[in-house]
Amino acid sequence: MNVIDIPHNYGESVRVSVMTDILTLVFKTFTSQTGGRKELTVAPSSPPTCSTLVVGDTGISRSVLLLAAVTAASELGMRVVFFTQTQIQSLPLCLQKRVPSLSPESLKKIKFSYPRTVGELLQQVAGLHESANTSPTPPSLIVVDGLEGYLCGGPGAGGLGGFHPGEQSCAAHLSALLCDTAAFLTQLLRRCSPSSDPCRVIASFRSAVDTGEASATDPALDVLDRYFRVRCTLDRDGSYEAVAAGLQEVWHIYLSGTGIAEASSTKDCEDRPAVAPEWKLLISPDGFMEFELV
């Protein structure tokens, strides 16, 4: 069982599985101070690689990915490769407020790359095999922001121009390459230190289909779900309660997928809690972001 204990900002520790530990650490680190904190333990699993797909609004997904990258670098000392078509001009407001003393050395652990097309992305991901062999410390986290922009028409079309059979093949090719690269980097990491955790992959995708509809299916997600073992779905809460609370936005965050199901089914002892599958993301009018365990 590959389980790690990670100290976070409140001096506590959170025991998490290698599948969702990065996102769980983000949620715990930026948890709401007013909503009350619940203890969370995620049941362990031991997949060969760790892959999570964040599905939902482009802007919110990018903020979550940036939080994941910065948290991984600053809290865990991990090297991160962050692929995106959109230039990162500044860190999210929540990071600037919550981590004002973020070390420049931590930020240096994050390498931002800006491939414009899926061909360039494939080339740069494949290039990690060669560059990692010459690096003293291979990347431990691969982040891809906005898969829809690479697979469904590019940034000019907003990534929502439709998904065709040829693009399904491309999605499978890209997903398989990301998983293969993570497995390769895991081998290098464990060559340096046998106890190293696997290299993780976190990507985001905005579906052109309302997946909340029972009959709705998205061929893109059908392909991506074969490779990404955990899906993190962002669903906006438009209820009156969210407005009445003085919040600009409230998002429900649901964790699902084969990785979550496998972790839940491995409760072989009575004192092991189940996976916590739902969080809330609270965004105040000034852009401040907090997470709350449901």
Phi and psi in degrees as a GROMACS rama.xvg file:
@    title "Ramachandran Plot"
@    xaxis  label "Phi"
@    yaxis  label "Psi"
@TYPE xy
-100.057  96.1258  ASN-2
-125.501  140.934  VAL-3
-124.552  148.864  ILE-4
-105.358  120.225  ASP-5
-115.383  118.426  ILE-6
-72.7231  140.139  PRO-7
-124.339  -171.037  HIS-8
-61.0498  -22.6524  ASN-9
-95.7943  8.38787  TYR-10
79.5961  6.24736  GLY-11
-93.8695  -174.803  GLU-12
-134.432  149.226  SER-13
-124.958  124.977  VAL-14
-92.5018  118.583  ARG-15
-133.871  155.702  VAL-16
-81.9518  158.536  SER-17
-67.4264  -13.6232  VAL-18
-73.9858  -45.9238  MET-19
-121.9  19.0117  THR-20
-64.6267  -36.7636  ASP-21
-65.4949  -51.1574  ILE-22
-64.6985  -38.8043  LEU-23
-62.0101  -41.369  THR-24
-63.2027  -39.3523  LEU-25
-59.9192  -49.7558  VAL-26
-61.6056  -40.7338  PHE-27
-69.8535  -40.4228  LYS-28
-65.7336  -38.3618  THR-29
-105.411  32.761  PHE-30
-72.431  154.431  THR-31
-66.4214  137.626  SER-32
-87.3013  -16.6668  GLN-33
-102.846  -20.7401  THR-34
-85.8348  -2.26448  GLY-35
82.9469  140.531  GLY-36
-104.962  138.719  ARG-37
-111.12  144.907  LYS-38
-73.4538  138.283  GLU-39
-126.699  130.728  LEU-40
-128.89  128.65  THR-41
-101.01  128.343  VAL-42
-61.5546  139.783  ALA-43
-77.8909  150.811  PRO-44
-141.694  169.419  SER-45
-136.216  66.418  SER-46
-74.6215  159.79  PRO-47
-66.3037  -33.8143  PRO-48
-139.633  168.995  THR-49
-120.884  120.697  CYS-50
-136.655  127.919  SER-51
-130.44  134.696  THR-52
-113.249  121.262  LEU-53
-93.4637  119.471  VAL-54
-115.631  123.748  VAL-55
154.613  -159.239  GLY-56
-53.1346  136.506  ASP-57
-61.0379  -48.5818  THR-58
-64.5966  -43.8763  GLY-59
-66.78  -41.7526  ILE-60
-59.8663  -42.9894  SER-61
-62.2779  -40.7842  ARG-62
-62.4416  -41.3454  SER-63
-64.0609  -41.6176  VAL-64
-65.5896  -40.8003  LEU-65
-64.9166  -40.3987  LEU-66
-60.2655  -41.944  LEU-67
-62.4385  -44.3196  ALA-68
-65.1572  -46.5044  ALA-69
-67.7647  -40.6776  VAL-70
-64.5624  -43.2142  THR-71
-60.8153  -41.051  ALA-72
-72.6812  -43.8998  ALA-73
-83.0357  -38.7368  SER-74
-88.0024  -34.8869  GLU-75
-109.794  -8.76634  LEU-76
69.4631  24.3125  GLY-77
-83.9171  148.096  MET-78
-85.0623  133.91  ARG-79
-125.623  138.468  VAL-80
-113.669  123.928  VAL-81
-119.675  111.571  PHE-82
-99.6942  131.318  PHE-83
-158.01  151.596  THR-84
-84.819  -15.2983  GLN-85
-103.272  126.644  THR-86
-60.847  132.03  GLN-87
-88.0574  104.568  ILE-88
-81.6478  -35.975  GLN-89
-158.313  163.549  SER-90
-73.3985  154.176  LEU-91
-55.6961  151.275  PRO-92
-57.358  -37.5039  LEU-93
-62.4825  -36.2271  CYS-94
-69.1442  -40.8229  LEU-95
-63.0323  -33.8093  GLN-96
-83.0758  -42.5237  LYS-97
-83.7242  -26.2486  ARG-98
-127.682  61.9482  VAL-99
-65.2876  -23.8335  PRO-100
-101.978  27.6103  SER-101
-56.8841  126.696  LEU-102
-70.7595  134.022  SER-103
-57.8611  -30.9793  PRO-104
-64.6949  -35.0643  GLU-105
-66.8137  -42.1947  SER-106
-65.2764  -29.5454  LEU-107
-66.5566  -18.0346  LYS-108
-76.3523  -9.90547  LYS-109
-103.612  122.304  ILE-110
-105.663  116.911  LYS-111
-92.6601  130.761  PHE-112
-126.46  145.111  SER-113
-124.785  64.7998  TYR-114
-65.9071  136.15  PRO-115
-89.0543  -27.6209  ARG-116
-127.619  167.235  THR-117
-65.5826  -30.9603  VAL-118
-63.3743  -43.7808  GLY-119
-66.1626  -37.3605  GLU-120
-64.358  -45.685  LEU-121
-58.5876  -42.3595  LEU-122
-64.7749  -42.7708  GLN-123
-72.0328  -36.3715  GLN-124
-65.7062  -44.0328  VAL-125
-62.0828  -33.2033  ALA-126
-65.5629  -18.0878  GLY-127
-64.3428  -27.1836  LEU-128
-60.5898  -46.6534  HIS-129
-75.1783  -45.4198  GLU-130
-66.3488  -33.5329  SER-131
-66.6855  -30.135  ALA-132
-66.1846  -25.946  ASN-133
-101.657  0.843569  THR-134
-100.216  139.257  SER-135
-66.2592  -28.1721  PRO-136
-133.17  106.317  THR-137
-66.7008  158.107  PRO-138
-62.4297  144.421  PRO-139
-107.612  -7.39384  SER-140
-144.937  127.343  LEU-141
-111.378  124.138  ILE-142
-117.602  132.146  VAL-143
-124.247  114.589  VAL-144
-92.3172  124.442  ASP-145
74.6581  60.4067  GLY-146
-58.5297  -31.2476  LEU-147
-62.359  -30.2814  GLU-148
-67.3429  -28.5424  GLY-149
-86.8169  -29.1798  TYR-150
-101.182  -24.0051  LEU-151
-128.294  50.8759  CYS-152
106.133  -5.43227  GLY-153
82.449  172.241  GLY-154
-64.382  -29.6213  PRO-155
-65.4419  -30.5468  GLY-156
-96.2782  5.20418  ALA-157
71.8011  9.54479  GLY-158
72.981  10.1299  GLY-159
-119.227  30.774  LEU-160
-86.923  9.08228  GLY-161
108.422  159.289  GLY-162
-129.325  121.097  PHE-163
-114.794  164.36  HIS-164
-52.5183  -39.8706  PRO-165
-64.0138  -34.3913  GLY-166
-74.0313  -28.2549  GLU-167
-62.1482  -42.3913  GLN-168
-63.1472  -39.885  SER-169
-65.8421  -40.501  CYS-170
-62.4735  -41.4602  ALA-171
-64.363  -42.3879  ALA-172
-62.0157  -47.8465  HIS-173
-64.6522  -44.9675  LEU-174
-62.4907  -43.6505  SER-175
-63.0333  -39.2228  ALA-176
-65.4878  -41.4359  LEU-177
-61.4421  -44.9069  LEU-178
-66.3183  -40.3107  CYS-179
-64.8202  -40.7352  ASP-180
-65.6208  -41.3155  THR-181
-61.9251  -40.9429  ALA-182
-64.1462  -40.3257  ALA-183
-64.5542  -44.898  PHE-184
-66.1949  -32.9226  LEU-185
-61.5845  -41.0255  THR-186
-61.1573  -42.3849  GLN-187
-67.0122  -41.4119  LEU-188
-61.7567  -40.7308  LEU-189
-78.7326  -18.2142  ARG-190
-68.9395  -36.3589  ARG-191
-76.2426  -38.7275  CYS-192
-147.519  109.112  SER-193
-56.4988  -23.6555  PRO-194
-90.2899  3.90428  SER-195
-62.2325  144.709  SER-196
-78.0204  161.517  ASP-197
-64.9469  157.162  PRO-198
-70.3816  135.355  CYS-199
-100.524  155.868  ARG-200
-126.913  125.849  VAL-201
-126.534  126.885  ILE-202
-132.905  160.439  ALA-203
-120.909  151.865  SER-204
-149.735  129.783  PHE-205
-102.793  116.357  ARG-206
-77.2866  143.594  SER-207
-82.5508  -5.99628  ALA-208
-111.757  140.28  VAL-209
-73.7024  94.0199  ASP-210
-73.245  -2.73005  THR-211
-74.4182  -19.951  GLY-212
-72.4819  134.292  GLU-213
-61.0843  -34.5986  ALA-214
-92.9281  -2.79022  SER-215
-81.003  135.112  ALA-216
-131.74  145.463  THR-217
-118.532  114.912  ASP-218
-60.8489  -28.2278  PRO-219
-64.4066  -48.343  ALA-220
-66.3322  -33.8783  LEU-221
-57.7362  -41.0314  ASP-222
-72.4414  -48.9603  VAL-223
-63.6144  -35.3487  LEU-224
-65.678  -19.1989  ASP-225
-69.8567  -24.4611  ARG-226
-109.98  -34.9535  TYR-227
-92.3321  114.338  PHE-228
-79.2245  -17.0326  ARG-229
-129.316  132.415  VAL-230
-109.798  132.144  ARG-231
-111.109  104.077  CYS-232
-97.7593  129.705  THR-233
-101.527  121.541  LEU-234
-128.991  117.242  ASP-235
-70.404  137.657  ARG-236
-96.3751  111.32  ASP-237
-99.7515  18.3833  GLY-238
-72.9315  162.064  SER-239
-64.5425  -33.6394  TYR-240
-59.2944  -37.697  GLU-241
-64.492  -40.9631  ALA-242
-69.2614  -42.7114  VAL-243
-63.0464  -27.1348  ALA-244
-77.5433  -0.521181  ALA-245
78.1418  20.6501  GLY-246
-99.2524  144.638  LEU-247
-73.1063  -42.7002  GLN-248
-146.985  148.111  GLU-249
-130.897  130.257  VAL-250
-122.86  133.367  TRP-251
-85.6485  138.545  HIS-252
-119.606  114.948  ILE-253
-110.782  131.354  TYR-254
-101.575  128.875  LEU-255
-149.087  179.42  SER-256
115.153  175.248  GLY-257
-65.2782  -34.3168  THR-258
-63.9197  -40.7583  GLY-259
-67.637  -44.4972  ILE-260
-60.9381  -42.0192  ALA-261
-66.5328  -39.0847  GLU-262
-64.5578  -40.1527  ALA-263
-67.4014  -31.0249  SER-264
-82.9805  -3.23106  SER-265
-99.6054  22.5654  THR-266
-76.9869  82.0975  LYS-267
-94.1244  5.96144  ASP-268
-140.634  149.825  CYS-269
-68.6537  -26.1727  GLU-270
-90.2847  10.9376  ASP-271
-97.0255  114.694  ARG-272
-68.7475  158.227  PRO-273
-79.2754  167.114  ALA-274
-65.3999  137.665  VAL-275
-88.6452  109.713  ALA-276
-91.3294  -6.44291  PRO-277
-136.978  136.807  GLU-278
-130.314  169.751  TRP-279
-121.013  142.08  LYS-280
-108.069  119.79  LEU-281
-106.663  125.062  LEU-282
-120.336  118.503  ILE-283
-83.3296  166.348  SER-284
-56.4618  -27.2669  PRO-285
-88.414  7.45476  ASP-286
91.1824  0.442745  GLY-287
-69.1132  131.335  PHE-288
-112.866  134.637  MET-289
-138.054  153.627  GLU-290
-113.563  148.498  PHE-291
-138.611  128.119  GLU-292
-74.5544  128.836  LEU-293
